[in-house]
Amino acid sequence: ANHDATGVQDHTLVMLSARPGVKAAKGFFESMMYRKFIHLKEKGYFHTIPTLLPGSLIAGAKAMVMGLAGKVATCVNLDNRIVWKEVAHKKYKDMVKYMELYPEYDFIFFGDDGQGDVQVAINALKNPKLAVMGPGPRLSDVFIHKVLRTAESAALSETPDIHSPKSFPESLSMDKVFRLFSIRHEKRHKDQIHHYANTIDAALVMYERDYISLEGLYHVTLQSCMDLLRLLRRGVYQHKAWRKEYGKALINEYQKSVDQVNQILPNHMQLDDLPDLDSVGIEQEIKVGASSRSLVT
């Protein structure tokens, strides 16, 4: 975000994609993405059309092959950081080049723990040119969405996860060395790397760090709950197994986040409790107000 002469923040979006830009395709894949961007902007989800920085075909293909090998050959335990290492390197180089074009800007990085984004963030935070106190563009904070099933969460599940690190003999393999090296750097920048389970948790941190206003926190929380209910409603007819397995846990997780938000919001902006899974029907929407704490149908 950059402040213009009027004091109003000027925001822009940049998408770092793992999807390759193939010259022979003459921009076909990029055109598909930009059509999606235009659709999202027309729907009001984007305030502007993002800039797309595509990935590498070779790096993406290698990651795909290594990922498939790890799933098929259960005797091989490849850490996700190794699988996506080259993709992460390509994303990192593109991000640095883009940031150096706009040294007057501050940048916030959003990613997940599935396609090398954590390593991209760590590499960027280690770069002295991008440091908060540095002379150039600043990477001020990193937000990582937790999408991978960890060994800890697998241990709590009734279904065993054959790809969990606990399923293999303990040894100092290269993937464990790589994992320890990455975790060490992640701890070093723990004040700037924020892991979140849902967008409400991310919004809470952004509010605490003055990136969004109180109204922004309210709107992100409301929209996140509406999106969750929309997915669960769809699960009545589609994705029934997904709804049955994860629906209740998601509602509980989001409710905890809503409770934290309500501790901050004033009375007239309080959000209602999420319904239990069995109560999520076809015409569910969130009712807002301090006098009522239930969702109506």
Backbone bond lengths (Angstrom), bond angles and torsions (degrees), N, CA, C in turn:
res aa  C-N    CA-C-N  psi(-1)  N-CA   C-N-CA  omega(-1)  CA-C   N-CA-C  phi
1 A - - - 1.459 - - 1.519 108.65 -
2 N 1.338 116.26 141.75 1.451 121.79 -179.57 1.525 108.45 -130.51
3 H 1.319 117.69 140.36 1.465 121.74 178.01 1.519 109.11 -92.04
4 D 1.358 116.13 125.91 1.460 119.06 177.44 1.527 110.63 -85.36
5 A 1.333 116.28 -173.70 1.462 120.70 -174.53 1.525 112.66 -64.17
6 T 1.327 117.25 -26.39 1.465 120.90 -179.57 1.515 112.51 -84.28
7 G 1.324 117.68 -4.22 1.455 120.80 -179.07 1.513 113.72 87.18
8 V 1.346 117.09 0.05 1.465 121.07 179.51 1.519 109.02 -87.59
9 Q 1.323 115.80 135.27 1.455 118.94 -179.01 1.526 111.63 -71.69
10 D 1.310 115.60 133.31 1.451 122.09 176.42 1.530 107.07 -103.93
11 H 1.326 117.18 117.53 1.456 121.21 -176.66 1.529 110.20 -110.09
12 T 1.278 116.46 148.15 1.450 120.51 173.80 1.519 108.27 -143.33
13 L 1.331 116.52 158.02 1.464 122.72 -178.08 1.521 109.82 -117.42
14 V 1.326 115.67 138.79 1.458 122.18 175.79 1.520 107.54 -130.32
15 M 1.318 116.80 127.18 1.462 122.02 -179.25 1.531 109.75 -103.13
16 L 1.335 116.31 117.80 1.464 121.71 172.95 1.522 107.59 -93.05
17 S 1.300 116.88 112.19 1.460 120.45 -173.97 1.519 111.79 -107.42
18 A 1.342 115.23 145.12 1.461 120.20 171.76 1.524 110.55 -83.08
19 R 1.341 116.44 -15.40 1.463 120.12 178.51 1.520 109.67 -69.53
20 P 1.337 116.78 132.04 1.467 119.85 -172.69 1.523 112.88 -75.67
21 G 1.329 114.11 149.97 1.455 120.61 168.82 1.523 108.08 -96.10
22 V 1.325 117.50 109.33 1.467 122.79 -174.98 1.523 109.46 -101.80
23 K 1.320 117.12 119.63 1.465 120.74 -177.90 1.517 111.72 -61.06
24 A 1.346 116.87 -38.76 1.461 120.17 -178.21 1.523 111.55 -63.56
25 A 1.331 116.42 -25.86 1.468 120.35 -179.96 1.515 112.01 -80.97
26 K 1.350 117.79 -6.52 1.458 123.78 176.36 1.535 112.58 53.97
27 G 1.325 114.49 46.09 1.454 119.04 175.64 1.510 115.66 77.62
28 F 1.336 117.70 15.83 1.472 120.73 -176.77 1.525 111.29 -62.11
29 F 1.343 117.05 -48.07 1.453 120.73 -177.85 1.531 111.15 -66.78
30 E 1.336 115.80 -39.95 1.452 119.41 178.34 1.524 111.01 -63.94
31 S 1.351 116.16 -38.65 1.463 120.26 179.10 1.526 111.10 -63.05
32 M 1.327 116.21 -38.09 1.461 120.02 177.44 1.523 110.81 -60.96
33 M 1.335 115.94 -44.15 1.455 119.92 -179.02 1.528 111.41 -66.45
34 Y 1.338 116.22 -41.54 1.464 118.67 -178.32 1.527 111.53 -68.44
35 R 1.334 117.28 -30.67 1.471 119.30 174.60 1.526 110.23 -64.23
36 K 1.343 116.18 -38.19 1.461 119.87 176.43 1.527 111.04 -65.86
37 F 1.337 116.21 -40.70 1.460 120.45 178.81 1.536 110.80 -60.73
38 I 1.326 115.87 -44.64 1.462 120.42 -179.58 1.528 110.50 -62.61
39 H 1.336 115.70 -41.49 1.471 120.23 178.58 1.523 110.99 -62.46
40 L 1.329 116.75 -43.78 1.463 120.42 179.98 1.527 111.52 -66.69
41 K 1.333 116.99 -36.02 1.461 119.63 177.57 1.529 110.37 -67.33
42 E 1.331 116.78 -41.45 1.463 119.98 178.24 1.525 111.60 -63.14
43 K 1.331 116.33 -31.47 1.462 120.92 178.68 1.530 112.01 -79.31
44 G 1.322 116.55 -9.96 1.451 120.60 179.19 1.515 115.11 91.87
45 Y 1.349 117.60 6.63 1.463 120.35 179.74 1.530 111.65 -80.63
46 F 1.328 118.27 -27.23 1.457 123.27 175.72 1.521 108.48 -113.97
47 H 1.328 115.80 143.44 1.458 119.68 174.67 1.516 111.30 -89.91
48 T 1.337 116.49 -14.82 1.454 122.04 -178.81 1.522 108.90 -153.01
49 I 1.321 116.90 164.21 1.462 121.12 177.06 1.527 108.40 -81.46
50 P 1.344 118.76 120.55 1.469 120.39 -178.08 1.522 112.41 -68.14
51 T 1.319 114.75 156.31 1.461 121.67 169.07 1.525 108.10 -86.40
52 L 1.326 117.05 132.49 1.462 121.76 -178.14 1.521 110.49 -104.21
53 L 1.332 116.77 125.23 1.464 122.59 173.92 1.522 107.39 -111.41
54 P 1.341 118.44 100.99 1.472 121.25 -174.03 1.517 112.44 -73.05
55 G 1.332 114.40 164.45 1.456 121.41 -178.92 1.519 112.79 -89.67
56 S 1.328 115.14 -162.81 1.464 122.50 -178.19 1.520 110.08 -110.70
57 L 1.328 116.48 136.02 1.466 120.98 179.31 1.521 110.91 -64.62
58 I 1.336 117.25 -42.60 1.466 120.90 -178.00 1.525 110.50 -66.91
59 A 1.337 116.95 -47.23 1.463 120.53 -179.49 1.525 110.79 -63.48
60 G 1.332 116.67 -41.10 1.461 120.33 179.39 1.511 112.20 -65.60
61 A 1.340 116.75 -40.11 1.463 120.74 179.50 1.529 111.03 -65.63
62 K 1.324 116.97 -41.47 1.466 120.47 178.40 1.523 111.04 -62.03
63 A 1.329 115.99 -43.30 1.464 119.83 179.66 1.525 110.73 -63.13
64 M 1.329 116.81 -39.85 1.459 120.84 -179.81 1.527 110.84 -64.46
65 V 1.336 116.14 -44.40 1.471 120.59 -179.56 1.525 110.56 -64.51
66 M 1.327 117.12 -45.20 1.463 120.54 -179.69 1.527 111.03 -65.36
67 G 1.328 116.68 -38.43 1.450 119.93 178.07 1.515 112.24 -64.47
68 L 1.332 116.75 -43.46 1.461 120.95 178.28 1.524 111.07 -65.49
69 A 1.344 115.66 -38.86 1.466 119.76 179.04 1.523 110.70 -62.25
70 G 1.322 116.25 -39.67 1.459 120.04 179.78 1.507 112.75 -66.94
71 K 1.347 117.19 -30.06 1.461 120.61 179.50 1.527 111.85 -80.63
72 V 1.335 116.00 -38.20 1.470 120.39 -177.43 1.525 110.97 -76.62
73 A 1.333 116.18 -48.92 1.471 120.83 -179.28 1.527 108.45 -90.24
74 T 1.311 116.25 92.52 1.471 120.59 -175.91 1.528 112.55 -67.25
75 C 1.325 117.92 -12.67 1.458 120.31 177.37 1.525 111.71 -80.17
76 V 1.346 116.33 -8.91 1.456 121.27 179.99 1.520 108.34 -105.57
77 N 1.322 116.31 124.87 1.462 121.20 179.73 1.518 109.33 -114.44
78 L 1.343 115.81 93.38 1.452 120.98 -178.64 1.518 109.71 -94.98
79 D 1.318 116.42 123.00 1.451 119.89 176.88 1.525 109.40 -66.15
80 N 1.330 115.75 144.92 1.454 121.31 -177.52 1.526 112.05 -59.51
81 R 1.329 117.69 -29.74 1.459 121.13 179.67 1.522 111.36 -67.39
82 I 1.325 116.57 -33.91 1.463 119.82 178.00 1.525 110.51 -72.25
83 V 1.336 116.07 -42.44 1.463 121.02 -178.95 1.534 110.74 -57.42
84 W 1.329 116.50 -42.72 1.459 120.76 -173.54 1.527 113.04 -102.89
85 K 1.339 117.46 17.46 1.459 120.65 -174.76 1.528 112.34 -59.89
86 E 1.342 117.85 -47.91 1.462 120.14 -177.09 1.524 111.67 -71.27
87 V 1.332 116.44 -34.85 1.460 119.62 175.41 1.526 109.74 -62.94
88 A 1.334 115.82 -42.84 1.462 120.59 178.68 1.524 110.79 -62.23
89 H 1.331 117.16 -40.03 1.465 120.53 -179.97 1.524 110.71 -63.32
90 K 1.343 117.17 -41.04 1.467 121.32 178.67 1.527 110.52 -65.29
91 K 1.330 116.88 -43.97 1.466 120.40 177.92 1.527 110.78 -60.70
92 Y 1.323 115.18 -42.70 1.464 120.13 -178.35 1.528 111.22 -62.59
93 K 1.333 117.41 -47.07 1.465 120.58 -179.74 1.524 111.11 -60.88
94 D 1.336 116.30 -43.33 1.466 119.75 179.93 1.523 111.07 -65.14
95 M 1.337 116.15 -39.60 1.462 119.71 -179.12 1.522 111.18 -65.09
96 V 1.332 117.18 -44.03 1.461 120.61 -179.66 1.525 110.51 -63.57
97 K 1.340 117.22 -43.26 1.465 120.31 178.96 1.528 110.68 -59.98
98 Y 1.328 116.01 -42.30 1.456 119.54 -179.01 1.530 111.09 -67.98
99 M 1.326 116.24 -43.77 1.462 119.88 -179.36 1.523 111.61 -62.86
100 E 1.318 117.22 -36.18 1.464 120.30 -179.07 1.526 112.31 -69.35
101 L 1.340 116.67 -18.48 1.464 120.17 175.44 1.520 111.51 -73.51
102 Y 1.338 116.56 -21.16 1.460 121.29 -176.19 1.533 110.03 -130.43
103 P 1.332 117.20 69.76 1.473 120.43 -176.70 1.523 113.31 -66.20
104 E 1.347 117.44 -15.33 1.467 120.23 -179.47 1.531 112.19 -83.90
105 Y 1.335 117.46 -3.83 1.454 121.43 -175.67 1.529 112.00 -98.40
106 D 1.322 115.35 151.65 1.462 122.51 165.08 1.526 107.39 -100.77
107 F 1.326 116.51 145.61 1.456 120.89 -176.22 1.523 110.80 -122.70
108 I 1.333 115.36 144.00 1.465 123.35 171.14 1.521 107.13 -120.46
109 F 1.306 116.11 131.44 1.467 121.17 -176.00 1.526 109.90 -104.84
110 F 1.331 116.18 127.37 1.461 122.28 173.28 1.524 109.01 -115.76
111 G 1.333 116.08 132.16 1.455 120.69 177.36 1.510 109.78 -155.66
112 D 1.324 115.47 -165.74 1.460 120.02 174.64 1.519 108.92 -136.89
113 D 1.313 116.20 177.08 1.466 119.35 -177.03 1.525 111.97 -94.27
114 G 1.351 117.47 23.33 1.454 119.96 -174.49 1.515 116.05 -105.06
115 Q 1.343 119.10 -26.02 1.467 120.07 -173.14 1.524 112.41 -134.72
116 G 1.321 116.45 43.42 1.456 120.77 172.94 1.503 115.57 82.58
117 D 1.339 118.24 7.60 1.458 120.12 -176.51 1.526 112.63 -67.14
118 V 1.331 116.96 -32.91 1.464 119.73 178.41 1.526 109.91 -61.96
119 Q 1.335 116.57 -43.25 1.455 120.36 179.95 1.525 111.22 -67.49
120 V 1.340 116.81 -36.29 1.467 120.42 175.74 1.525 109.79 -58.77
121 A 1.328 115.65 -47.04 1.464 120.67 -178.55 1.527 111.60 -63.75
122 I 1.341 116.57 -44.34 1.467 120.12 -179.45 1.520 110.73 -62.19
123 N 1.329 116.93 -44.65 1.466 120.36 178.81 1.524 111.24 -60.66
124 A 1.342 116.13 -39.97 1.456 119.82 -179.83 1.523 111.41 -68.29
125 L 1.331 117.37 -40.97 1.463 121.23 -179.69 1.530 111.14 -68.53
126 K 1.333 117.14 -28.12 1.468 120.92 177.52 1.525 112.04 -76.61
127 N 1.327 117.01 -18.86 1.459 121.49 -177.03 1.535 109.54 -75.13
128 P 1.327 118.36 115.49 1.477 120.31 -177.29 1.524 113.27 -62.24
129 K 1.342 117.62 -24.36 1.463 120.42 179.33 1.529 111.67 -68.13
130 L 1.342 116.24 -24.93 1.464 120.58 -176.44 1.520 111.87 -104.93
131 A 1.334 116.88 9.47 1.460 120.54 -177.25 1.527 110.83 -67.05
132 V 1.326 115.39 155.37 1.466 120.78 -178.12 1.521 111.21 -59.08
133 M 1.341 117.07 -35.99 1.460 121.29 -179.63 1.524 111.70 -95.34
134 G 1.336 117.09 8.25 1.452 120.18 -178.08 1.520 112.79 -78.59
135 P 1.339 117.22 171.03 1.462 121.41 -176.45 1.524 113.73 -82.49
136 G 1.335 117.91 -17.93 1.452 121.37 -174.15 1.517 113.06 -100.64
137 P 1.338 116.67 -154.24 1.463 120.84 177.84 1.522 109.88 -62.83
138 R 1.323 116.82 143.58 1.460 120.12 -173.90 1.526 110.74 -113.26
139 L 1.325 115.52 129.97 1.461 120.81 170.13 1.522 106.30 -92.85
140 S 1.315 116.76 102.58 1.458 120.21 -170.32 1.524 112.85 -84.54
141 D 1.349 117.87 -39.76 1.457 120.15 -178.25 1.514 110.71 -150.00
142 V 1.340 114.45 156.07 1.470 122.24 -179.65 1.523 108.47 -127.74
143 F 1.322 116.66 132.85 1.459 122.20 177.95 1.524 108.86 -120.75
144 I 1.337 115.82 122.02 1.460 121.75 -176.20 1.525 109.51 -116.94
145 H 1.318 115.87 119.13 1.469 121.57 177.71 1.528 108.92 -79.70
146 K 1.315 116.43 126.77 1.467 121.55 -179.13 1.533 109.09 -82.77
147 V 1.342 116.04 105.59 1.468 120.79 -178.66 1.524 112.77 -116.60
148 L 1.327 117.78 -17.31 1.455 120.68 -178.21 1.515 111.19 -84.60
149 R 1.320 116.07 147.92 1.453 122.06 176.32 1.522 108.17 -83.26
150 T 1.314 116.04 114.39 1.458 120.48 -177.88 1.511 111.14 -84.79
151 A 1.313 115.60 168.75 1.465 120.23 177.93 1.522 110.68 -62.26
152 E 1.351 116.40 -34.30 1.455 119.49 -179.08 1.522 111.47 -66.91
153 S 1.352 116.15 -43.62 1.457 118.66 -179.81 1.511 111.17 -70.55
154 A 1.334 117.33 -32.58 1.462 120.15 177.58 1.519 111.19 -66.17
155 A 1.337 117.21 -33.89 1.454 120.59 179.98 1.525 111.81 -66.72
156 L 1.347 116.25 -26.46 1.452 120.59 179.19 1.522 112.23 -84.58
157 S 1.331 116.80 -10.37 1.458 120.27 -178.18 1.522 110.70 -90.21
158 E 1.356 115.04 151.16 1.462 119.53 177.77 1.516 110.76 -75.91
159 T 1.335 116.44 -23.10 1.458 120.12 -179.32 1.512 109.92 -91.55
160 P 1.341 119.69 120.34 1.454 120.52 -179.22 1.518 111.71 -67.84
161 D 1.312 116.24 143.93 1.447 122.27 179.03 1.526 108.71 -106.34
162 I 1.340 116.12 108.38 1.466 119.45 -174.32 1.512 111.98 -70.17
163 H 1.345 117.26 -15.12 1.458 120.11 179.58 1.519 112.26 -96.00
164 S 1.328 117.40 4.94 1.452 120.72 177.32 1.513 109.86 -69.98
165 P 1.348 118.22 142.59 1.465 120.65 177.65 1.520 112.84 -55.89
166 K 1.360 118.27 -26.25 1.453 120.84 -179.01 1.521 112.37 -72.76
167 S 1.346 116.20 -10.45 1.454 119.16 -179.51 1.523 112.19 -83.01
168 F 1.313 117.59 -2.10 1.454 120.95 -174.72 1.526 110.36 -122.60
169 P 1.308 116.89 154.75 1.467 119.97 178.45 1.520 110.79 -61.09
170 E 1.312 115.84 144.17 1.455 120.77 179.21 1.528 109.59 -73.06
171 S 1.307 115.54 123.42 1.453 120.51 176.72 1.515 108.26 -155.78
172 L 1.310 116.79 157.42 1.457 121.61 -178.74 1.523 108.84 -87.04
173 S 1.354 116.40 69.17 1.452 121.25 179.96 1.521 109.70 -80.06
174 M 1.335 116.17 170.20 1.456 120.56 -177.27 1.516 111.68 -63.61
175 D 1.343 116.75 -35.36 1.455 118.43 -179.36 1.521 111.12 -65.93
176 K 1.360 117.55 -33.20 1.462 120.05 178.66 1.523 110.81 -73.37
177 V 1.326 117.05 -37.02 1.461 120.12 176.21 1.521 109.74 -62.17
178 F 1.341 116.03 -43.45 1.457 120.99 179.79 1.525 110.52 -63.91
179 R 1.339 116.42 -39.77 1.460 121.41 -178.97 1.530 110.25 -65.68
180 L 1.336 116.94 -44.05 1.458 120.64 -179.62 1.522 111.50 -64.53
181 F 1.354 115.36 -39.34 1.459 120.33 178.83 1.528 110.60 -62.75
182 S 1.344 116.45 -42.84 1.454 121.25 -179.47 1.520 111.52 -67.23
183 I 1.333 117.28 -42.97 1.461 121.60 -179.51 1.524 110.72 -63.21
184 R 1.340 117.08 -37.31 1.464 120.38 179.51 1.522 110.76 -60.55
185 H 1.338 116.44 -45.75 1.459 119.51 179.43 1.532 111.30 -69.64
186 E 1.324 116.27 -33.05 1.463 119.31 178.65 1.528 110.40 -65.03
187 K 1.320 117.41 -39.57 1.461 120.78 177.89 1.523 111.03 -66.17
188 R 1.332 116.21 -34.53 1.455 120.19 -179.47 1.530 111.14 -63.18
189 H 1.334 116.29 -31.37 1.466 120.97 -178.83 1.529 110.71 -110.91
190 K 1.327 117.13 32.40 1.464 120.85 -175.03 1.525 112.76 -63.10
191 D 1.336 117.76 -26.30 1.465 119.98 179.17 1.525 112.33 -71.90
192 Q 1.321 116.62 -16.19 1.464 120.46 -178.12 1.527 113.08 -111.68
193 I 1.328 118.63 -16.02 1.466 121.79 179.65 1.517 108.91 -102.92
194 H 1.318 115.95 119.81 1.461 121.70 -176.32 1.529 109.18 -119.73
195 H 1.312 116.65 116.32 1.461 121.77 176.61 1.526 108.84 -90.63
196 Y 1.310 116.28 137.26 1.459 119.06 -179.35 1.527 110.74 -138.61
197 A 1.331 115.65 146.53 1.465 121.46 -178.91 1.521 111.80 -87.58
198 N 1.344 117.61 -29.88 1.454 121.42 178.20 1.523 108.73 -147.45
199 T 1.323 116.41 170.05 1.458 120.73 -174.12 1.523 112.66 -67.07
200 I 1.334 117.59 -24.05 1.463 119.56 177.35 1.523 109.67 -66.14
201 D 1.321 117.24 -42.92 1.462 120.87 178.02 1.529 110.86 -60.89
202 A 1.330 116.54 -40.24 1.458 120.08 177.58 1.527 110.61 -64.34
203 A 1.332 116.21 -41.29 1.462 120.54 -179.93 1.522 111.44 -64.13
204 L 1.322 117.31 -36.15 1.467 120.53 177.91 1.527 111.08 -60.93
205 V 1.333 116.37 -44.30 1.463 119.79 178.85 1.526 110.59 -66.56
206 M 1.327 116.48 -40.60 1.464 119.98 -179.91 1.528 111.06 -64.84
207 Y 1.329 116.64 -35.60 1.474 119.69 176.81 1.535 110.03 -67.44
208 E 1.335 116.37 -43.34 1.458 120.27 179.73 1.530 111.66 -61.82
209 R 1.336 116.49 -30.40 1.461 120.65 -177.89 1.535 112.21 -99.89
210 D 1.335 115.49 15.17 1.477 122.11 172.82 1.527 113.96 64.80
211 Y 1.323 117.33 28.79 1.457 119.80 174.19 1.526 111.79 -85.96
212 I 1.331 117.18 -30.79 1.455 121.34 178.40 1.525 109.04 -129.91
213 S 1.314 115.51 157.74 1.458 121.76 -178.91 1.526 110.67 -84.16
214 L 1.327 115.86 177.55 1.454 120.94 175.04 1.530 110.48 -62.38
215 E 1.325 116.54 -40.03 1.459 120.53 177.37 1.527 110.79 -65.56
216 G 1.330 116.09 -36.21 1.460 119.63 176.82 1.514 111.86 -64.12
217 L 1.322 116.62 -42.33 1.461 120.99 176.87 1.524 110.69 -60.35
218 Y 1.322 115.91 -43.68 1.465 121.28 179.17 1.528 111.44 -60.67
219 H 1.336 116.48 -47.78 1.461 120.26 -176.46 1.524 112.11 -68.64
220 V 1.324 117.90 -38.94 1.476 120.09 177.30 1.525 110.27 -63.12
221 T 1.320 116.85 -42.96 1.465 121.03 -179.78 1.521 110.77 -63.90
222 L 1.327 116.44 -46.38 1.462 120.79 179.90 1.520 111.13 -61.23
223 Q 1.333 117.43 -46.75 1.463 121.09 -178.66 1.527 111.25 -66.03
224 S 1.327 117.10 -37.57 1.471 120.42 179.23 1.518 110.83 -63.68
225 C 1.332 116.90 -41.87 1.472 120.37 178.49 1.522 111.01 -66.89
226 M 1.330 116.54 -39.30 1.459 120.12 177.87 1.519 111.31 -63.99
227 D 1.337 116.50 -39.70 1.464 120.46 177.92 1.529 111.13 -64.70
228 L 1.342 116.39 -40.77 1.461 120.05 178.59 1.529 110.67 -62.94
229 L 1.323 117.68 -46.83 1.462 120.91 179.62 1.526 111.31 -63.60
230 R 1.332 116.32 -34.37 1.457 120.35 177.94 1.528 110.50 -64.10
231 L 1.326 116.12 -42.40 1.464 119.90 177.99 1.529 111.37 -65.43
232 L 1.321 116.29 -41.93 1.463 119.97 -179.20 1.530 111.31 -68.57
233 R 1.324 117.11 -35.31 1.465 119.75 176.10 1.514 110.62 -64.63
234 R 1.341 115.78 -40.95 1.460 119.76 178.14 1.523 110.78 -62.61
235 G 1.338 115.19 -30.90 1.456 119.68 -179.91 1.522 113.79 -69.18
236 V 1.349 117.96 -10.55 1.464 120.22 175.47 1.518 110.20 -64.33
237 Y 1.359 116.47 -35.39 1.456 121.53 -178.32 1.527 112.92 -111.97
238 Q 1.324 116.62 -30.98 1.453 121.02 179.36 1.530 109.20 -122.50
239 H 1.308 115.90 154.50 1.472 121.08 176.46 1.531 111.30 55.13
240 K 1.316 116.39 44.01 1.461 120.81 -176.79 1.526 111.71 -62.38
241 A 1.339 116.29 -38.84 1.466 119.90 -179.55 1.526 110.47 -64.41
242 W 1.339 116.72 -40.35 1.472 120.87 178.28 1.519 110.52 -62.76
243 R 1.321 117.21 -44.96 1.468 121.07 179.95 1.518 110.84 -61.99
244 K 1.321 116.01 -43.13 1.462 120.10 -177.63 1.520 111.62 -66.32
245 E 1.340 116.93 -38.81 1.461 120.65 -175.01 1.528 112.56 -80.30
246 Y 1.343 116.57 -38.55 1.468 119.15 -171.32 1.523 114.40 -114.67
247 G 1.321 118.36 -12.06 1.460 120.85 -172.93 1.515 113.96 -57.57
248 K 1.308 117.30 -50.99 1.460 121.01 -177.09 1.521 111.49 -63.70
249 A 1.330 116.69 -43.41 1.473 120.36 -180.00 1.526 111.10 -63.57
250 L 1.339 116.98 -38.35 1.464 120.06 179.08 1.523 111.44 -66.21
251 I 1.323 116.56 -42.13 1.461 119.73 178.39 1.528 110.61 -61.71
252 N 1.326 117.05 -43.12 1.469 120.66 178.97 1.525 111.06 -63.34
253 E 1.333 116.10 -41.76 1.463 120.68 -179.49 1.527 110.86 -64.13
254 Y 1.329 116.26 -46.80 1.459 120.30 -179.30 1.525 111.09 -67.04
255 Q 1.337 117.50 -35.13 1.453 120.36 -179.72 1.526 111.19 -63.60
256 K 1.324 116.46 -39.57 1.463 119.95 177.24 1.532 110.51 -61.60
257 S 1.325 116.00 -38.81 1.464 119.68 179.40 1.526 110.76 -69.95
258 V 1.334 117.10 -40.09 1.465 120.73 178.00 1.525 110.27 -62.71
259 D 1.321 117.21 -39.40 1.462 120.70 178.41 1.528 110.97 -60.59
260 Q 1.329 117.19 -39.40 1.465 120.10 177.93 1.524 111.25 -65.92
261 V 1.328 116.23 -39.12 1.458 120.19 178.97 1.528 110.63 -66.18
262 N 1.326 116.94 -41.67 1.466 120.58 -179.29 1.527 112.71 -63.92
263 Q 1.316 116.73 -24.88 1.464 119.79 175.91 1.529 111.28 -68.55
264 I 1.327 116.27 -21.20 1.465 121.70 -178.95 1.527 111.52 -97.41
265 L 1.336 116.89 -37.98 1.459 121.04 -175.51 1.529 111.67 -69.51
266 P 1.334 117.54 146.03 1.468 120.12 173.66 1.529 110.67 -70.43
267 N 1.329 116.27 168.98 1.468 121.04 -173.63 1.522 113.48 -57.25
268 H 1.333 117.45 -40.39 1.462 119.27 -175.56 1.527 112.89 -74.64
269 M 1.328 118.07 -5.97 1.467 121.43 179.58 1.526 112.11 -114.13
270 Q 1.319 117.51 8.48 1.465 120.74 -177.34 1.537 111.65 -60.58
271 L 1.318 115.59 139.97 1.469 122.19 178.81 1.527 109.78 -98.88
272 D 1.320 115.95 145.97 1.457 121.15 -177.82 1.525 111.63 -78.23
273 D 1.321 115.66 159.76 1.459 120.62 177.23 1.523 110.60 -66.93
274 L 1.310 114.50 148.39 1.461 119.77 174.20 1.534 109.42 -72.68
275 P 1.326 118.14 148.40 1.466 120.40 178.95 1.527 110.46 -76.66
276 D 1.329 116.13 165.89 1.455 117.73 171.94 1.523 108.39 -75.65
277 L 1.315 116.06 165.64 1.459 121.06 -171.27 1.525 112.17 -59.38
278 D 1.328 117.19 -41.12 1.465 120.39 -177.29 1.521 112.31 -65.77
279 S 1.342 116.48 -20.80 1.465 119.98 -177.95 1.521 112.71 -89.82
280 V 1.326 117.54 -7.56 1.460 120.49 -178.95 1.517 108.46 -77.87
281 G 1.342 115.64 106.28 1.462 120.55 -179.16 1.503 111.98 -106.39
282 I 1.315 114.89 -154.93 1.460 120.29 -174.73 1.518 111.99 -82.20
283 E 1.314 117.98 -33.85 1.464 121.96 -174.26 1.522 111.71 -112.75
284 Q 1.323 115.83 51.08 1.471 120.29 -177.17 1.518 110.52 -94.59
285 E 1.321 116.57 133.93 1.456 119.66 173.28 1.521 108.59 -146.22
286 I 1.311 115.24 161.64 1.456 119.91 -175.79 1.528 110.01 -86.38
287 K 1.301 114.89 132.20 1.459 121.70 174.60 1.528 107.91 -100.12
288 V 1.319 116.64 135.11 1.453 121.37 -175.85 1.521 109.87 -112.96
289 G 1.307 116.91 136.85 1.447 120.19 176.60 1.504 111.27 156.08
290 A 1.344 116.51 150.10 1.452 120.44 -176.61 1.508 112.25 -74.98
291 S 1.340 117.79 -22.84 1.456 120.73 -174.36 1.514 113.56 -81.66
292 S 1.361 116.81 -16.73 1.462 119.61 -177.53 1.513 109.46 -130.57
293 R 1.328 116.19 141.12 1.468 121.03 -177.53 1.521 110.67 -124.21
294 S 1.314 117.50 31.72 1.469 120.00 -178.82 1.505 109.45 -131.68
295 L 1.335 115.55 158.99 1.446 121.52 176.11 1.517 108.64 -93.63
296 V 1.322 116.46 141.76 1.454 120.35 -176.22 1.523 109.37 -109.11
297 T 1.325 115.04 154.62 1.453 121.08 175.79 1.506 109.35 -112.88
